[in-house]
Amino acid sequence: MTEPKSIVLLARRDHLEAMRVAAGLTIFGHQIRLIFMDHPVSKADAESETAELLELTEIEPETTVKEMKDILSWLPPAELGAVIAAADTVVNI
């Protein structure tokens, strides 16, 4: 069995799919950081069963979207760069 990886998942185009992938990656014991980018998460996505999976897998999403910084942890651009540089793998969805 391989050692768990630090994976950063950048949710750019399809937030719902990014949530599903992030939750699935926890099965392998990887440390997952899910970062919503580009646009706010839709109400439908935020209330979906997939969003509930994030709670079950203890993934706390972050965001670079200014409109969402009162709802989720805000990740400024400089910190995003450091997070990406420190990750074993970066996935864009």
MMTF fields as JSON, N, C-alpha, C and O atoms, coordinates in Angstrom:
{
  "mmtfVersion": "1.0.0",
  "mmtfProducer": "UNKNOWN",
  "numBonds": 371,
  "numAtoms": 372,
  "numGroups": 93,
  "numChains": 1,
  "numModels": 1,
  "chainsPerModel": [1],
  "groupsPerChain": [93],
  "chainIdList": ["A"],
  "bondAtomList": [4, 2, 8, 6, 12, 10, 16, 14, 20, 18, 24, 22, 28, 26, 32, 30, 36, 34, 40, 38, 44, 42, 48, 46, 52, 50, 56, 54, 60, 58, 64, 62, 68, 66, 72, 70, 76, 74, 80, 78, 84, 82, 88, 86, 92, 90, 96, 94, 100, 98, 104, 102, 108, 106, 112, 110, 116, 114, 120, 118, 124, 122, 128, 126, 132, 130, 136, 134, 140, 138, 144, 142, 148, 146, 152, 150, 156, 154, 160, 158, 164, 162, 168, 166, 172, 170, 176, 174, 180, 178, 184, 182, 188, 186, 192, 190, 196, 194, 200, 198, 204, 202, 208, 206, 212, 210, 216, 214, 220, 218, 224, 222, 228, 226, 232, 230, 236, 234, 240, 238, 244, 242, 248, 246, 252, 250, 256, 254, 260, 258, 264, 262, 268, 266, 272, 270, 276, 274, 280, 278, 284, 282, 288, 286, 292, 290, 296, 294, 300, 298, 304, 302, 308, 306, 312, 310, 316, 314, 320, 318, 324, 322, 328, 326, 332, 330, 336, 334, 340, 338, 344, 342, 348, 346, 352, 350, 356, 354, 360, 358, 364, 362, 368, 366],
  "bondOrderList": [1, 1, 1, 1, 1, 1, 1, 1, 1, 1, 1, 1, 1, 1, 1, 1, 1, 1, 1, 1, 1, 1, 1, 1, 1, 1, 1, 1, 1, 1, 1, 1, 1, 1, 1, 1, 1, 1, 1, 1, 1, 1, 1, 1, 1, 1, 1, 1, 1, 1, 1, 1, 1, 1, 1, 1, 1, 1, 1, 1, 1, 1, 1, 1, 1, 1, 1, 1, 1, 1, 1, 1, 1, 1, 1, 1, 1, 1, 1, 1, 1, 1, 1, 1, 1, 1, 1, 1, 1, 1, 1, 1],
  "groupList": [{"groupName": "MET", "atomNameList": ["N", "CA", "C", "O"], "elementList": ["N", "C", "C", "O"], "formalChargeList": [0, 0, 0, 0], "bondAtomList": [1, 0, 2, 1, 3, 2], "bondOrderList": [1, 1, 2], "singleLetterCode": "M", "chemCompType": "L-PEPTIDE LINKING"}, {"groupName": "THR", "atomNameList": ["N", "CA", "C", "O"], "elementList": ["N", "C", "C", "O"], "formalChargeList": [0, 0, 0, 0], "bondAtomList": [1, 0, 2, 1, 3, 2], "bondOrderList": [1, 1, 2], "singleLetterCode": "T", "chemCompType": "L-PEPTIDE LINKING"}, {"groupName": "GLU", "atomNameList": ["N", "CA", "C", "O"], "elementList": ["N", "C", "C", "O"], "formalChargeList": [0, 0, 0, 0], "bondAtomList": [1, 0, 2, 1, 3, 2], "bondOrderList": [1, 1, 2], "singleLetterCode": "E", "chemCompType": "L-PEPTIDE LINKING"}, {"groupName": "PRO", "atomNameList": ["N", "CA", "C", "O"], "elementList": ["N", "C", "C", "O"], "formalChargeList": [0, 0, 0, 0], "bondAtomList": [1, 0, 2, 1, 3, 2], "bondOrderList": [1, 1, 2], "singleLetterCode": "P", "chemCompType": "L-PEPTIDE LINKING"}, {"groupName": "LYS", "atomNameList": ["N", "CA", "C", "O"], "elementList": ["N", "C", "C", "O"], "formalChargeList": [0, 0, 0, 0], "bondAtomList": [1, 0, 2, 1, 3, 2], "bondOrderList": [1, 1, 2], "singleLetterCode": "K", "chemCompType": "L-PEPTIDE LINKING"}, {"groupName": "SER", "atomNameList": ["N", "CA", "C", "O"], "elementList": ["N", "C", "C", "O"], "formalChargeList": [0, 0, 0, 0], "bondAtomList": [1, 0, 2, 1, 3, 2], "bondOrderList": [1, 1, 2], "singleLetterCode": "S", "chemCompType": "L-PEPTIDE LINKING"}, {"groupName": "ILE", "atomNameList": ["N", "CA", "C", "O"], "elementList": ["N", "C", "C", "O"], "formalChargeList": [0, 0, 0, 0], "bondAtomList": [1, 0, 2, 1, 3, 2], "bondOrderList": [1, 1, 2], "singleLetterCode": "I", "chemCompType": "L-PEPTIDE LINKING"}, {"groupName": "VAL", "atomNameList": ["N", "CA", "C", "O"], "elementList": ["N", "C", "C", "O"], "formalChargeList": [0, 0, 0, 0], "bondAtomList": [1, 0, 2, 1, 3, 2], "bondOrderList": [1, 1, 2], "singleLetterCode": "V", "chemCompType": "L-PEPTIDE LINKING"}, {"groupName": "LEU", "atomNameList": ["N", "CA", "C", "O"], "elementList": ["N", "C", "C", "O"], "formalChargeList": [0, 0, 0, 0], "bondAtomList": [1, 0, 2, 1, 3, 2], "bondOrderList": [1, 1, 2], "singleLetterCode": "L", "chemCompType": "L-PEPTIDE LINKING"}, {"groupName": "ALA", "atomNameList": ["N", "CA", "C", "O"], "elementList": ["N", "C", "C", "O"], "formalChargeList": [0, 0, 0, 0], "bondAtomList": [1, 0, 2, 1, 3, 2], "bondOrderList": [1, 1, 2], "singleLetterCode": "A", "chemCompType": "L-PEPTIDE LINKING"}, {"groupName": "ARG", "atomNameList": ["N", "CA", "C", "O"], "elementList": ["N", "C", "C", "O"], "formalChargeList": [0, 0, 0, 0], "bondAtomList": [1, 0, 2, 1, 3, 2], "bondOrderList": [1, 1, 2], "singleLetterCode": "R", "chemCompType": "L-PEPTIDE LINKING"}, {"groupName": "ASP", "atomNameList": ["N", "CA", "C", "O"], "elementList": ["N", "C", "C", "O"], "formalChargeList": [0, 0, 0, 0], "bondAtomList": [1, 0, 2, 1, 3, 2], "bondOrderList": [1, 1, 2], "singleLetterCode": "D", "chemCompType": "L-PEPTIDE LINKING"}, {"groupName": "HIS", "atomNameList": ["N", "CA", "C", "O"], "elementList": ["N", "C", "C", "O"], "formalChargeList": [0, 0, 0, 0], "bondAtomList": [1, 0, 2, 1, 3, 2], "bondOrderList": [1, 1, 2], "singleLetterCode": "H", "chemCompType": "L-PEPTIDE LINKING"}, {"groupName": "GLY", "atomNameList": ["N", "CA", "C", "O"], "elementList": ["N", "C", "C", "O"], "formalChargeList": [0, 0, 0, 0], "bondAtomList": [1, 0, 2, 1, 3, 2], "bondOrderList": [1, 1, 2], "singleLetterCode": "G", "chemCompType": "PEPTIDE LINKING"}, {"groupName": "PHE", "atomNameList": ["N", "CA", "C", "O"], "elementList": ["N", "C", "C", "O"], "formalChargeList": [0, 0, 0, 0], "bondAtomList": [1, 0, 2, 1, 3, 2], "bondOrderList": [1, 1, 2], "singleLetterCode": "F", "chemCompType": "L-PEPTIDE LINKING"}, {"groupName": "GLN", "atomNameList": ["N", "CA", "C", "O"], "elementList": ["N", "C", "C", "O"], "formalChargeList": [0, 0, 0, 0], "bondAtomList": [1, 0, 2, 1, 3, 2], "bondOrderList": [1, 1, 2], "singleLetterCode": "Q", "chemCompType": "L-PEPTIDE LINKING"}, {"groupName": "TRP", "atomNameList": ["N", "CA", "C", "O"], "elementList": ["N", "C", "C", "O"], "formalChargeList": [0, 0, 0, 0], "bondAtomList": [1, 0, 2, 1, 3, 2], "bondOrderList": [1, 1, 2], "singleLetterCode": "W", "chemCompType": "L-PEPTIDE LINKING"}, {"groupName": "ASN", "atomNameList": ["N", "CA", "C", "O"], "elementList": ["N", "C", "C", "O"], "formalChargeList": [0, 0, 0, 0], "bondAtomList": [1, 0, 2, 1, 3, 2], "bondOrderList": [1, 1, 2], "singleLetterCode": "N", "chemCompType": "L-PEPTIDE LINKING"}],
  "groupTypeList": [0, 1, 2, 3, 4, 5, 6, 7, 8, 8, 9, 10, 10, 11, 12, 8, 2, 9, 0, 10, 7, 9, 9, 13, 8, 1, 6, 14, 13, 12, 15, 6, 10, 8, 6, 14, 0, 11, 12, 3, 7, 5, 4, 9, 11, 9, 2, 5, 2, 1, 9, 2, 8, 8, 2, 8, 1, 2, 6, 2, 3, 2, 1, 1, 7, 4, 2, 0, 4, 11, 6, 8, 5, 16, 8, 3, 3, 9, 2, 8, 13, 9, 7, 6, 9, 9, 9, 11, 1, 7, 7, 17, 6],
  "groupIdList": [1, 2, 3, 4, 5, 6, 7, 8, 9, 10, 11, 12, 13, 14, 15, 16, 17, 18, 19, 20, 21, 22, 23, 24, 25, 26, 27, 28, 29, 30, 31, 32, 33, 34, 35, 36, 37, 38, 39, 40, 41, 42, 43, 44, 45, 46, 47, 48, 49, 50, 51, 52, 53, 54, 55, 56, 57, 58, 59, 60, 61, 62, 63, 64, 65, 66, 67, 68, 69, 70, 71, 72, 73, 74, 75, 76, 77, 78, 79, 80, 81, 82, 83, 84, 85, 86, 87, 88, 89, 90, 91, 92, 93],
  "secStructList": [7, 7, 7, 7, 7, 3, 3, 3, 3, 3, 3, 1, 1, 7, 2, 2, 2, 2, 2, 2, 2, 2, 2, 2, 2, 4, 4, 4, 6, 7, 3, 3, 3, 3, 3, 3, 7, 1, 1, 7, 7, 7, 2, 2, 2, 2, 6, 1, 2, 2, 2, 2, 2, 2, 2, 2, 6, 6, 7, 7, 7, 3, 3, 7, 7, 4, 4, 4, 6, 6, 6, 1, 3, 3, 7, 7, 2, 2, 2, 2, 2, 2, 2, 2, 2, 2, 7, 1, 3, 3, 3, 3, 7],
  "xCoordList": [0.839, 0.0, 0.887, 1.898, 0.508, 1.3, 1.001, -0.055, 1.938, 1.797, 0.769, 0.715, -0.047, -1.037, -0.37, 0.734, -1.039, -0.535, -1.293, -2.42, -0.657, -1.298, -1.823, -1.043, -3.152, -3.768, -4.576, -5.396, -4.33, -5.117, -6.019, -5.552, -7.311, -8.284, -8.839, -9.51, -8.554, -9.019, -10.33, -10.363, -11.411, -12.747, -12.981, -13.346, -12.77, -12.879, -14.159, -14.92, -14.416, -15.563, -16.776, -17.902, -16.558, -17.662, -17.52, -16.876, -18.124, -17.983, -18.563, -17.986, -19.691, -20.312, -19.402, -19.23, -18.836, -17.909, -16.667, -16.161, -16.18, -15.001, -15.287, -14.432, -16.486, -16.858, -16.896, -16.432, -17.45, -17.535, -16.143, -15.881, -15.264, -13.898, -13.15, -12.462, -13.284, -12.6, -13.017, -12.173, -14.321, -14.81, -14.295, -13.923, -14.269, -13.785, -12.317, -11.912, -11.524, -10.085, -9.743, -8.664, -10.648, -10.376, -10.381, -9.84, -10.977, -11.013, -9.593, -9.355, -8.674, -7.297, -6.457, -5.255, -7.067, -6.35, -5.574, -4.781, -5.794, -5.079, -5.59, -6.755, -4.701, -5.091, -5.574, -4.818, -6.829, -7.457, -7.752, -8.301, -7.378, -7.803, -8.622, -8.127, -9.875, -10.785, -10.923, -11.325, -10.582, -10.604, -11.53, -11.265, -12.634, -13.576, -13.02, -12.598, -13.027, -12.466, -13.448, -14.47, -13.132, -13.799, -15.156, -15.377, -16.077, -17.43, -18.004, -17.552, -19.014, -19.617, -20.263, -20.712, -20.3, -20.976, -22.477, -23.008, -23.151, -24.6, -25.323, -24.808, -26.508, -27.31, -27.625, -27.592, -27.93, -28.243, -27.048, -27.213, -25.851, -24.647, -24.381, -24.028, -24.554, -24.288, -25.243, -24.89, -26.442, -27.442, -27.541, -28.449, -26.631, -26.685, -26.193, -25.561, -26.503, -25.998, -24.476, -23.824, -23.921, -22.468, -21.829, -20.772, -22.459, -21.945, -21.963, -21.073, -22.97, -23.038, -21.875, -21.409, -21.411, -20.258, -19.017, -18.191, -18.887, -17.737, -17.73, -16.678, -18.908, -19.003, -18.618, -17.888, -19.106, -18.797, -17.309, -16.761, -16.661, -15.233, -14.354, -13.129, -15.002, -14.309, -13.45, -12.402, -13.899, -13.235, -13.883, -15.099, -13.078, -13.57, -13.126, -11.975, -14.028, -13.652, -13.169, -13.553, -12.326, -11.826, -12.216, -12.713, -11.992, -12.359, -11.423, -10.814, -11.33, -10.648, -11.674, -11.311, -12.956, -14.048, -14.464, -14.938, -14.287, -14.561, -16.001, -16.244, -16.957, -18.359, -18.643, -19.694, -17.739, -17.958, -17.123, -17.193, -16.327, -15.396, -16.057, -15.399, -17.346, -18.066, -18.626, -19.062, -18.618, -19.192, -18.102, -18.24, -17.016, -15.92, -14.615, -14.515, -13.629, -12.308, -11.753, -11.737, -11.297, -10.744, -9.283, -8.522, -8.894, -7.522, -6.997, -7.302, -6.213, -5.669, -4.742, -4.184, -4.572, -3.74, -2.329, -1.843, -1.672, -0.307, -0.293, 0.61, -1.283, -1.373, -1.733, -1.251, -2.574, -2.922, -1.659, -1.484, -0.798, 0.462, 1.295, 1.876, 1.356, 2.125, 1.489, 2.198, 0.161, -0.562, -0.277, -0.009, -0.342, -0.074, 1.363, 1.615, 2.304, 3.712, 4.023, 4.909, 3.3, 3.555, 2.851, 3.179, 1.891, 1.107, 1.902, 2.784, 1.564, 2.134, 1.49, 2.145, 0.18, -0.581, -1.609, -2.192, -1.828, -2.854, -3.781, -3.332, -5.09, -6.091, -6.986, -7.487, -7.195, -8.089, -9.355, -9.312, -10.493, -11.773, -12.623, -13.757],
  "yCoordList": [-1.176, 0.0, 1.244, 1.293, 2.239, 3.453, 4.397, 4.323, 5.265, 6.256, 7.315, 7.708, 7.78, 8.824, 10.075, 10.439, 10.714, 11.91, 13.142, 13.056, 14.273, 15.568, 16.013, 16.299, 16.073, 16.394, 17.678, 17.824, 18.602, 19.837, 19.708, 19.493, 19.839, 19.749, 21.149, 21.725, 21.687, 23.019, 22.892, 22.388, 23.351, 23.266, 24.537, 25.574, 24.452, 25.632, 25.636, 26.601, 24.6, 24.588, 23.863, 24.342, 22.715, 21.859, 21.57, 20.599, 22.42, 22.29, 20.98, 20.361, 20.556, 19.317, 18.112, 17.265, 18.036, 16.936, 17.002, 15.969, 18.198, 18.356, 17.843, 17.208, 18.119, 17.617, 16.094, 15.461, 15.504, 14.045, 13.418, 12.432, 13.984, 13.469, 13.612, 12.686, 14.764, 14.988, 13.951, 13.362, 13.734, 12.739, 11.35, 10.59, 11.014, 9.703, 9.477, 8.361, 10.508, 10.367, 10.071, 9.555, 10.393, 10.113, 8.62, 8.191, 7.821, 6.371, 5.812, 4.839, 6.416, 5.94, 6.544, 6.286, 7.344, 7.927, 9.181, 9.664, 9.715, 10.922, 12.134, 12.191, 13.106, 14.38, 15.272, 15.557, 15.711, 16.447, 17.877, 18.127, 18.814, 20.21, 20.553, 20.481, 20.925, 21.292, 22.807, 23.408, 23.417, 24.875, 25.272, 24.983, 25.949, 26.45, 27.726, 28.639, 27.772, 28.903, 29.358, 28.713, 30.456, 30.971, 31.604, 32.744, 30.893, 31.413, 30.779, 29.717, 31.442, 30.875, 29.513, 29.233, 28.689, 27.398, 27.656, 28.463, 26.978, 27.177, 26.638, 25.775, 27.152, 26.7, 25.211, 24.473, 24.778, 23.363, 22.479, 21.434, 22.891, 22.112, 22.105, 21.073, 23.262, 23.377, 22.528, 22.095, 22.286, 21.505, 20.06, 19.335, 19.644, 18.307, 17.227, 17.516, 15.982, 14.845, 14.786, 14.342, 15.228, 15.237, 16.187, 15.882, 17.334, 18.266, 17.625, 17.87, 16.814, 16.113, 15.133, 14.897, 14.568, 13.666, 14.38, 13.776, 15.663, 16.417, 16.463, 16.355, 16.622, 16.623, 15.261, 15.177, 14.204, 12.854, 12.536, 11.824, 13.064, 12.797, 13.847, 13.817, 14.778, 15.833, 16.737, 17.222, 16.956, 17.908, 19.271, 19.414, 20.256, 21.613, 22.451, 22.885, 22.684, 23.427, 24.844, 25.453, 25.323, 26.691, 27.378, 26.731, 28.688, 29.398, 30.554, 31.146, 30.853, 32.067, 33.043, 34.106, 32.686, 33.506, 34.505, 34.114, 35.78, 36.817, 36.786, 37.07, 36.447, 36.407, 35.309, 35.323, 34.374, 33.247, 33.32, 32.42, 34.389, 34.402, 34.542, 34.339, 34.885, 34.901, 33.529, 33.305, 32.607, 31.273, 30.225, 29.343, 30.331, 29.357, 30.041, 31.268, 29.25, 29.805, 30.458, 29.853, 31.698, 32.478, 32.105, 32.031, 31.873, 31.54, 32.607, 32.567, 33.561, 34.607, 34.019, 32.939, 34.726, 34.214, 33.792, 32.765, 34.549, 34.184, 32.866, 32.048, 32.664, 31.399, 30.25, 29.133, 30.505, 29.462, 28.956, 27.749, 29.854, 29.456, 28.563, 27.579, 28.901, 28.088, 26.714, 25.713, 26.66, 25.394, 24.477, 23.287, 25.053, 24.282, 23.777, 22.624, 24.641, 24.255, 23.136, 22.316, 23.102, 22.097, 20.76, 19.758, 20.745, 19.523, 18.475, 18.798, 17.203, 16.121, 16.087, 15.792, 16.399, 16.363, 17.485, 17.808, 18.076, 19.091, 18.606, 18.211, 18.648, 18.221, 19.406, 20.057, 19.694, 20.757, 20.158, 19.288, 20.624, 20.149, 21.368, 21.23],
  "zCoordList": [0.0, 0.0, 0.0, 0.702, -0.783, -0.872, 0.289, 0.918, 0.551, 1.614, 1.209, 0.043, 2.163, 1.841, 1.277, 1.682, 0.357, -0.311, 0.151, 0.64, -0.015, 0.196, -1.162, -2.071, -1.301, -2.583, -2.451, -1.545, -3.368, -3.442, -4.65, -5.768, -4.42, -5.493, -5.747, -4.89, -6.926, -7.297, -8.053, -9.176, -7.432, -8.032, -8.838, -8.284, -10.135, -10.992, -11.81, -11.744, -12.569, -13.482, -12.927, -13.062, -12.307, -11.864, -10.372, -9.976, -9.554, -8.107, -7.585, -6.691, -8.128, -7.67, -7.927, -7.05, -9.097, -9.423, -8.542, -8.103, -8.286, -7.429, -6.009, -5.393, -5.498, -4.17, -4.165, -3.216, -5.226, -5.32, -5.361, -4.671, -6.161, -6.281, -4.958, -4.527, -4.32, -3.041, -2.006, -1.332, -1.883, -0.923, -1.263, -0.369, -2.54, -2.965, -2.678, -2.352, -2.792, -2.556, -1.096, -0.804, -0.189, 1.225, 1.511, 2.531, 0.64, 0.823, 0.926, 1.642, 0.225, 0.202, 1.319, 1.391, 2.194, 3.32, 2.976, 3.785, 1.783, 1.397, 2.159, 2.552, 2.364, 2.968, 1.827, 0.898, 1.894, 0.799, 1.215, 2.288, 0.346, 0.502, -0.732, -1.857, -0.515, -1.596, -1.597, -0.601, -2.736, -2.841, -3.983, -5.15, -3.618, -4.623, -5.232, -4.523, -6.558, -7.288, -8.358, -8.593, -8.994, -10.19, -9.948, -10.355, -9.292, -9.069, -7.804, -7.374, -7.203, -5.998, -6.267, -7.379, -5.245, -5.323, -5.39, -4.627, -6.293, -6.431, -5.201, -4.491, -4.964, -3.831, -3.962, -2.977, -5.177, -5.412, -5.061, -4.431, -5.464, -5.144, -3.643, -3.072, -3.008, -1.57, -0.742, 0.355, -1.251, -0.524, -1.004, -0.598, -1.851, -2.441, -1.471, -0.455, -1.818, -1.049, -1.117, -0.172, -2.222, -2.373, -1.367, -0.815, -1.123, -0.123, 1.27, 2.084, 1.53, 2.814, 2.974, 4.088, 1.868, 1.925, 2.449, 3.133, 2.128, 2.617, 4.139, 4.768, 4.724, 6.182, 6.747, 7.735, 6.123, 6.6, 6.496, 7.337, 5.465, 5.263, 5.931, 5.816, 6.634, 7.384, 6.505, 6.934, 5.28, 4.392, 4.618, 4.494, 4.946, 5.137, 3.947, 3.891, 2.996, 1.788, 2.113, 3.111, 1.234, 1.306, 0.006, -0.917, -0.071, -1.289, -1.59, -0.698, -2.874, -3.337, -3.898, -4.401, -3.814, -4.342, -3.265, -2.199, -3.544, -2.543, -2.038, -0.866, -2.897, -2.491, -1.469, -0.829, -1.31, -0.403, 0.87, 1.706, 1.029, 2.152, 3.511, 4.532, 3.555, 4.826, 5.175, 6.304, 4.211, 4.397, 4.619, 5.467, 3.847, 3.903, 4.28, 4.253, 4.627, 4.913, 3.656, 2.584, 3.796, 2.687, 2.493, 3.458, 1.252, 0.917, -0.039, -1.231, 0.465, -0.4, -1.465, -1.27, -2.597, -3.696, -3.29, -3.762, -2.44, -2.029, -1.27, -1.449, -0.432, 0.307, -0.615, -0.425, -1.612, -2.584, -3.272, -3.445, -3.656, -4.291, -3.388, -3.847, -2.111, -1.16, -0.963, -0.855, -0.916, -0.765, -1.962, -1.798, -3.16, -4.367, -4.389, -4.739, -4.016, -4.037, -3.038, -3.28, -1.922, -0.893, -1.145, -0.511, -2.063, -2.311, -3.081, -3.876, -2.823, -3.616, -5.0, -5.999, -5.036, -6.279, -6.286, -5.251, -7.454, -7.628, -8.746, -9.822, -8.462, -9.433, -9.739, -8.822, -11.02, -11.468, -12.022, -12.892, -11.52, -12.048, -12.353, -12.812]
}
